Amino acid sequence: MRTSPPLLAAQPFTRLPNALCHTDEPSAWAKMTRPGQDMHSFLEGAFFDDARNLWLSDVPYGRVFCISPAGDWKVVHKFNGEPHSMRIAPDGRHIAVDYGRGLLELTGFDTFTTLSTGLADQPFLGLSDMAYGPHGTLWFTDSGRSSLSDQTGRVYCLSKMGELRLVLDCVPYSNGICLSPDGAWVYVAATRSNQVWRFSSKLPESGPPMVGTFIQLSGGLGPDGLATNSLGWIAVAQAQAGRAYVYDGLGDPLAEVRLPEGLWTTSVAFHPDNPAQLYITDAQMGAVFICNIPTP
């Protein structure tokens, strides 16, 4: 008989300093997603670099933050855009998915180069998240405003040689994306159906891959950011629910993590030196929390 996973409480790590909170008129993105509300920031896209700094993107105000292991914040990029996520490419470039501008290379503090706005006959809907595979392939999601009533969210991959391929075009809001540690599987958050989908990273020569539901959730808005670790675990940020879940490589639940404050759980990241230590981002509070997951 399967037992319920342990219910764990996350602890505070750091939060956006007051000096970095946006206090002017909300951006167009902020007005679209949270009409009538003030928005100091909306943090997404957590990941660690080789120096163990934690990076976060501030979608409505075009900022990318780097947070030191001690919790000190620095604005590395600030531009007129809506970056949902950024990653450091294998060659060291800062590559970002931007909701309005497409796939970008961030070339300086306030400069960027547009790498792609979509296929010739299919412009991007509004990019959401990204992840690099072990061979330099970039996987990213294109959610736009898709949902169960408009199941047109997309997943793309960009090869190391620069070939852009549409992988899926039927997702009810394609959001977080990550790969298994061996790169064999791609996980995608289908937010509006409250599911995490899985498919093989070895794509057929033509047509879409076979896709299955790997995890079915309930409550909240649905899964947002995803992350895997070297143990094969997958963490899921449950949007608008103030919690995250951790599953093993077979999809069995290992833990449910509750935040002490905030409901806008957006992204998760495992620490590179401690695969059982999970960092959870909450956009409502502009804060990052930590939880150590017991190893079964």
C-alpha positions in Angstrom: 0.0 0.0 0.0 1.5 3.4 -1.0 1.8 5.9 1.8 1.4 9.6 1.4 4.6 11.6 0.8 5.9 13.6 3.8 4.6 17.1 4.1 7.6 19.5 4.5 7.9 23.2 5.3 10.2 25.3 3.3 12.5 27.9 5.0 13.3 31.4 3.8 16.5 31.9 1.9 16.3 35.4 0.4 13.9 38.0 -1.0 14.0 40.8 -3.4 15.5 43.9 -1.7 13.2 46.8 -1.3 15.6 48.9 -3.4 14.9 46.6 -6.3 11.1 46.5 -6.0 9.3 48.2 -8.9 7.2 51.1 -7.6 6.1 52.8 -10.9 3.2 52.1 -13.2 2.8 48.3 -13.8 4.0 47.1 -17.2 1.6 45.9 -20.0 2.4 42.3 -19.1 1.6 43.0 -15.4 -1.7 44.6 -16.3 -2.6 41.7 -18.6 -1.8 39.0 -16.0 -2.7 40.7 -12.8 -5.2 43.5 -13.7 -5.7 46.1 -11.1 -2.8 44.9 -8.9 0.5 46.5 -8.1 3.4 44.2 -9.0 6.9 44.8 -7.5 8.3 42.0 -9.7 7.3 38.6 -11.0 10.2 36.1 -10.6 10.6 33.1 -12.8 13.2 30.8 -14.3 15.4 29.8 -11.4 18.7 28.1 -12.2 22.2 27.7 -10.8 25.4 28.6 -12.7 28.8 26.9 -12.2 29.7 29.3 -9.4 26.6 28.3 -7.5 24.9 31.7 -8.0 21.1 31.5 -8.4 19.6 33.3 -11.4 16.0 34.6 -11.7 14.1 36.5 -14.4 11.7 39.4 -13.6 9.1 39.1 -16.4 7.2 42.4 -16.3 10.2 44.7 -15.9 12.8 43.1 -18.2 15.3 42.3 -15.5 17.6 39.3 -14.9 19.0 38.9 -11.4 22.0 37.0 -10.1 21.9 36.0 -6.4 25.1 35.0 -4.7 25.3 32.0 -2.4 25.2 34.5 0.5 21.8 35.9 -0.8 23.1 39.1 -2.3 21.2 40.4 -5.4 22.6 42.0 -8.5 20.9 43.2 -11.7 22.9 41.7 -14.6 20.4 42.6 -17.4 17.7 45.2 -17.7 16.1 45.8 -21.1 12.7 46.6 -22.7 11.3 43.1 -22.7 9.5 40.3 -20.9 12.1 37.6 -20.1 10.5 34.5 -18.7 13.7 32.6 -18.3 17.4 32.8 -19.1 20.1 30.2 -19.3 23.9 30.3 -19.8 24.6 28.4 -23.1 27.4 25.8 -23.2 29.5 28.5 -25.1 28.8 31.0 -22.3 26.2 33.2 -24.0 23.2 34.4 -22.1 20.2 33.1 -23.9 16.6 34.1 -22.9 13.1 33.3 -23.9 11.1 36.5 -24.0 7.3 36.6 -24.1 7.0 39.4 -26.6 10.3 39.4 -28.4 11.1 35.7 -28.9 14.4 33.9 -28.5 17.2 36.4 -27.5 20.9 36.6 -26.8 21.4 39.1 -24.0 24.6 40.8 -25.1 25.0 43.4 -22.4 23.3 45.1 -19.5 20.6 46.6 -21.7 21.3 45.2 -25.1 20.2 42.0 -26.9 20.2 40.3 -30.2 17.0 38.6 -31.5 17.9 35.0 -32.5 14.4 33.9 -33.6 10.8 35.1 -33.7 9.5 31.7 -34.9 9.3 29.8 -38.1 8.6 31.6 -41.3 4.9 30.8 -41.3 4.5 30.4 -37.6 5.5 33.3 -35.3 5.9 32.5 -31.6 2.8 32.9 -29.5 4.7 34.1 -26.3 7.7 32.1 -25.0 7.7 30.7 -21.5 10.6 28.5 -20.4 13.7 26.8 -21.6 16.2 24.0 -20.8 19.5 22.8 -22.4 19.9 19.1 -23.2 23.3 17.3 -22.7 24.3 17.8 -26.4 23.7 21.5 -26.5 20.1 21.2 -27.8 17.9 24.0 -26.5 14.3 23.0 -25.7 11.8 25.8 -25.0 8.0 26.3 -24.6 5.7 28.8 -26.4 2.6 29.1 -24.3 1.0 32.3 -25.6 -2.5 32.5 -24.0 -3.3 28.8 -24.8 -5.6 26.8 -22.4 -8.0 23.9 -22.4 -10.3 25.9 -24.7 -7.3 26.7 -27.1 -4.9 23.8 -26.9 -2.2 25.4 -29.2 0.7 25.7 -26.8 4.0 24.7 -28.4 7.3 23.1 -27.7 10.4 23.8 -29.9 13.9 22.5 -30.0 16.9 24.4 -31.4 19.8 22.2 -32.4 23.4 23.0 -31.7 23.7 23.8 -35.5 20.8 26.3 -35.3 18.0 24.3 -36.8 14.6 25.2 -35.2 12.0 22.5 -35.0 8.4 22.6 -33.9 8.0 19.5 -31.6 4.5 19.9 -30.3 1.6 22.3 -31.0 -1.2 20.9 -28.9 -0.4 21.7 -25.3 -2.9 23.5 -23.0 -0.4 26.2 -22.0 3.1 24.8 -22.3 5.1 26.1 -19.5 8.0 24.7 -17.5 10.4 22.3 -19.3 13.3 20.2 -18.2 15.1 17.0 -19.1 16.0 13.8 -17.2 19.6 13.8 -16.1 20.7 11.4 -18.9 18.8 13.6 -21.4 16.6 10.8 -22.6 13.3 12.3 -21.5 11.7 15.7 -21.9 9.2 16.9 -19.3 6.8 19.7 -20.1 4.3 21.4 -17.7 0.9 21.5 -19.4 -0.4 24.1 -16.9 -4.0 24.4 -17.8 -4.6 20.7 -17.8 -2.8 20.4 -14.4 -0.4 17.8 -15.9 3.3 17.1 -16.5 3.8 15.5 -19.9 6.8 13.3 -20.9 8.2 12.3 -24.3 11.5 10.9 -25.6 14.2 13.5 -26.6 15.0 11.2 -29.5 12.5 12.7 -31.9 11.1 10.9 -35.0 12.4 12.1 -38.4 9.1 13.8 -39.0 5.9 14.5 -37.1 5.4 14.8 -33.3 6.7 12.4 -30.7 4.5 10.1 -28.7 3.5 12.0 -25.5 2.1 10.7 -22.3 0.9 12.2 -19.0 3.6 11.5 -16.5 2.1 13.4 -13.5 -1.5 14.4 -12.8 -2.0 17.2 -10.3 -5.1 18.9 -8.8 -5.7 22.3 -7.3 -4.0 25.6 -7.9 -3.5 26.9 -11.4 -1.4 24.0 -12.6 2.3 23.1 -12.8 4.7 26.0 -13.6 8.5 25.5 -13.4 10.1 22.1 -13.4 13.5 20.8 -12.4 15.4 17.5 -12.2 18.4 16.5 -10.3 21.2 13.9 -10.6 19.1 11.3 -8.7 16.4 11.5 -11.4 13.9 13.3 -9.2 11.6 15.9 -10.8 10.3 18.9 -8.8 7.2 20.7 -9.8 6.2 24.2 -8.8 2.4 24.3 -8.4 1.3 27.8 -9.5 -1.1 29.7 -7.2 -1.0 27.0 -4.6 2.0 27.9 -2.4 3.6 24.5 -2.8 5.9 22.3 -4.8 6.0 18.6 -5.3 9.0 16.2 -5.7 8.7 12.8 -7.5 11.2 10.1 -8.2 12.1 8.9 -11.7 9.1 6.6 -11.9 6.7 9.4 -11.0 6.1 8.3 -7.4 5.7 11.1 -4.9 8.6 11.8 -2.6 7.5 15.0 -0.9 5.0 17.9 -0.8 6.6 21.2 0.2 4.6 24.1 1.6 5.8 27.6 1.6 5.4 29.7 4.8 4.0 32.6 2.7 2.9 33.3 -0.8 0.8 31.4 -3.4 2.5 32.3 -6.7 4.9 29.4 -6.8 6.7 29.8 -10.1 10.0 27.9 -10.3 12.2 25.3 -8.7 15.9 24.4 -8.8 17.9 21.7 -7.1 21.3 22.8 -5.8 24.1 21.3 -7.8 26.2 20.3 -4.8 23.3 18.9 -2.9 20.7 17.2 -5.1 18.2 16.8 -2.2 18.2 20.6 -1.5 15.3 22.3 -3.4 15.1 26.1 -4.0 11.5 27.3 -4.6 10.6 30.8 -6.0 7.5 32.6 -5.1 6.5 35.6 -7.3 3.9 37.0 -4.9 6.5 37.7 -2.2 9.5 38.1 -4.5 11.2 35.5 -2.3 13.2 32.2 -2.5 12.7 29.4 -0.1 14.8 26.2 0.6 13.7 22.7 1.6 15.8 19.6 2.2 14.1 16.6 0.7 14.6 13.3 2.6 16.3 10.6 0.5 14.2 7.4 0.5 
